[in-house]
Amino acid sequence: MASVQIRITVSREVDMLLEKAAKKLGKKKSTLARELMEQKMYDLKLMQNELLKLME
């Protein structure tokens, strides 16, 4: 599966929170942001729905 790069804009406050959390977790800020986005997609069942469609 090919990777696609996207760019997002966040508030200064969100950027600072991401920076702080990423440091604490020993991760890059971009990695943490991607993981949070993916988790939210799972929470909203967006990923599961697409995976189920592929299995049909």
N, C-alpha and C positions, 0 to 999 in steps of 0.2 A: 504494500500500500504506500503510495507516494505521500510525502508530507507537504502541507501547504502552510505558508507563513501568512499570518494576519497581523494587523496593527490595530490596537485599541487605544482609546483615550479615556483616562480616568482622572478624577479630581486629585488634587495635591494630597488631600487627606487619605484617600484610598491608596495612593502611591506610597505614602509614608507607612501605612499599615502593612501593605504588601512587603515593603522593604524590611520592616521590623520582624514580621513573621518569617520571612524567608531566611533572614540571618539566624533567627532562633532555631529554625529547622535545618539549617545548613544546606539550603537550596538556593538556586538562582530565582530571582523575582519572577522571571518569565515562566519558569517551570511551575512555580507555585500558582501563578495566575491560570495557567493551562489546566493544572490539576483541579483547581477550584471550579473552573468552567465545566470541565468534564463531569465532575461530581454533581454539579447542579443539573446537567443534562440527564444524568441517571436519576436524580431525585424527581425530575419532572417526567420521567418515563420516556423521554425522547429517544434515548439510545436503545432501550429495550424494544420499543415499537419498531424501529428500523431493523434491528436484528431479527425480530420475529418475521418481518416481511421477507427478509432474505432466506429464511428457513422454509418458507412456503413453497 
